[in-house]
Amino acid sequence: MHFTLPHSYITTQMKNIINVFAAIVFLAGAAYAQNSASTNGTATAHIIRPITIKADRDLAFGNIVSPNATATVTITSANPGVVTYSDPGTKPGTQVGTQNSAKFIVTGEPGFTFDVTQPTTSIFLSNGAATPTFLLLVLAAGSQGSNPVADVTGTVSFYVGGTLTIPTNKLAGTYSNAFSGGTAWLETVAYH
């Protein structure tokens, strides 16, 4: 037995199927239509080590014979520093004592550059007496050069020399800028 559906029934069913399909497509498109959008933002920060400086060795001119006329002793900004005398008579033979440039150690973020500032005017070294007498020190530029860079450990060492002026017939004794009447020597570092 063979059963046949009327043509109008098939046409109606096809139309219904097409209409349902169209409604699904329309609703799906409506579900994706947007008039606003959102996303998450991200914020980051990298905290670096603070920069520090430490005096590791003093600038030492050693023993100097009191001159008959104003004289100078110079130590270069190297390690340990080369010493020269403007008057050879101020050098006490081989008994020069400790002579070397000052050494400073900077610690900070590895690979970062930093700047160094130091006094550009004379520093007074006092004998610390009740009525002090003085020697004058002019610092040389440090050995670090411009824009020194901290190594992989975050550390850099540099050296500072200078020229010490000794007036005529200066009183014997120890002179230091740390004594009463002396001038402060401040080495300062900052990230570049």
C-alpha positions in Angstrom: 0.0 0.0 0.0 1.2 3.3 -1.0 0.3 6.4 0.9 0.7 9.9 -0.5 0.5 13.2 1.3 -1.2 16.0 -0.3 1.0 18.6 -1.9 -0.3 21.4 0.3 0.6 19.5 3.4 4.2 19.1 2.3 4.4 22.7 1.3 3.0 23.8 4.7 5.4 21.6 6.6 8.4 22.9 4.5 7.4 26.5 5.2 7.1 25.7 8.9 10.5 24.2 8.9 12.0 27.1 7.0 10.3 29.6 9.4 11.7 27.8 12.5 15.1 27.7 10.9 14.9 31.4 10.1 13.8 32.2 13.6 16.7 30.3 15.1 19.2 32.1 12.8 17.6 35.5 13.7 17.7 34.8 17.4 21.2 33.6 17.2 22.3 36.7 15.4 20.4 38.9 17.9 22.2 37.1 20.8 25.6 38.2 19.3 24.7 41.7 18.4 26.5 44.1 20.9 26.4 47.8 21.5 29.2 47.7 24.2 32.2 45.5 25.1 34.5 44.9 28.1 37.9 43.4 28.7 40.3 43.1 31.7 43.2 45.5 32.0 46.6 44.6 33.5 48.9 46.7 35.6 52.5 45.8 36.4 55.4 47.3 38.4 59.0 46.3 38.8 60.5 47.2 42.2 64.2 47.7 42.0 66.9 47.7 44.7 67.6 51.0 46.4 70.9 52.5 45.5 73.5 52.8 48.3 77.1 54.0 48.6 79.8 52.9 51.1 83.2 54.4 51.8 85.5 51.4 51.7 88.9 53.1 51.9 90.0 56.6 52.8 92.0 58.9 50.6 95.4 58.7 52.3 98.3 61.1 51.4 100.7 59.4 53.9 103.6 61.2 55.5 104.6 64.6 54.1 107.6 66.7 55.1 106.5 70.3 56.0 107.7 72.4 53.0 109.7 75.6 52.9 107.3 76.9 50.2 103.8 75.9 49.4 103.7 72.5 47.8 101.2 69.9 46.6 100.9 66.1 46.7 98.6 64.5 44.2 97.1 61.0 44.1 95.3 59.9 40.9 91.8 58.4 40.8 93.0 54.9 40.2 93.6 51.8 42.3 95.7 52.4 44.4 96.5 55.7 42.8 99.8 57.2 41.5 101.4 59.7 43.9 103.3 62.8 42.7 105.0 65.6 44.6 105.4 69.2 43.3 108.4 69.5 45.7 110.5 66.3 46.0 111.7 67.6 49.3 108.3 66.9 50.8 108.7 63.2 50.2 110.2 61.5 53.3 112.3 59.0 51.4 110.8 55.6 51.6 108.8 56.3 54.8 105.8 57.6 52.9 103.3 55.7 55.0 99.9 54.7 53.6 99.2 56.4 50.3 96.1 55.5 48.2 93.0 56.9 46.5 89.7 56.6 48.3 87.5 53.7 47.3 83.7 53.7 47.2 81.3 50.9 46.6 77.9 51.5 45.0 75.2 48.8 45.2 71.9 49.0 43.3 69.9 47.3 40.5 72.1 45.2 38.1 72.5 46.9 34.7 71.2 50.3 35.9 73.3 53.5 35.4 73.9 56.0 38.1 75.4 59.4 38.6 78.0 60.5 41.2 78.4 64.0 42.7 81.1 65.2 45.0 82.4 68.5 46.2 83.9 70.7 43.6 85.3 73.3 46.0 88.3 72.9 48.4 87.9 70.6 51.4 89.6 71.8 54.6 91.7 69.2 56.5 92.1 70.4 60.1 94.7 69.4 62.7 91.8 69.5 65.3 93.7 72.0 67.6 91.8 74.6 69.6 93.1 77.1 67.0 93.2 74.8 64.0 95.4 75.1 61.0 94.4 73.7 57.7 95.5 71.9 54.5 93.4 72.3 51.3 92.2 69.3 49.3 90.7 69.5 45.8 89.2 66.2 44.7 89.8 64.7 41.3 87.0 63.3 39.2 86.2 59.7 40.2 87.4 56.7 38.2 83.8 55.7 37.4 83.5 58.0 34.3 80.2 59.1 33.0 77.1 56.9 33.4 78.7 54.0 35.2 76.6 50.8 35.1 76.1 48.4 37.9 77.4 44.9 37.1 75.3 41.6 37.2 75.6 41.6 41.0 74.4 45.3 41.2 77.8 46.5 42.4 80.4 49.0 41.1 83.6 50.2 42.8 85.2 53.5 42.0 88.2 55.5 43.2 88.7 59.2 44.0 92.1 61.0 44.2 92.9 64.6 44.7 95.5 67.3 45.2 96.5 68.3 48.7 98.1 71.8 49.1 100.5 72.2 52.0 101.3 75.7 53.0 104.8 76.9 54.0 106.2 75.5 57.3 103.0 73.8 58.2 102.8 72.5 61.8 103.5 68.8 62.3 100.6 66.6 63.1 97.7 64.6 61.6 95.2 66.5 59.5 91.8 65.3 58.5 88.5 66.7 57.3 86.8 64.6 60.0 88.5 66.7 62.7 87.0 69.8 64.2 87.0 72.7 61.7 87.3 70.3 58.7 84.9 70.3 55.8 82.5 67.5 55.1 83.2 65.4 52.0 80.0 64.0 50.7 79.9 61.5 47.8 76.3 61.2 46.5 74.9 58.6 44.1 71.5 58.5 42.3 70.0 56.5 39.5 70.6 58.2 36.2 
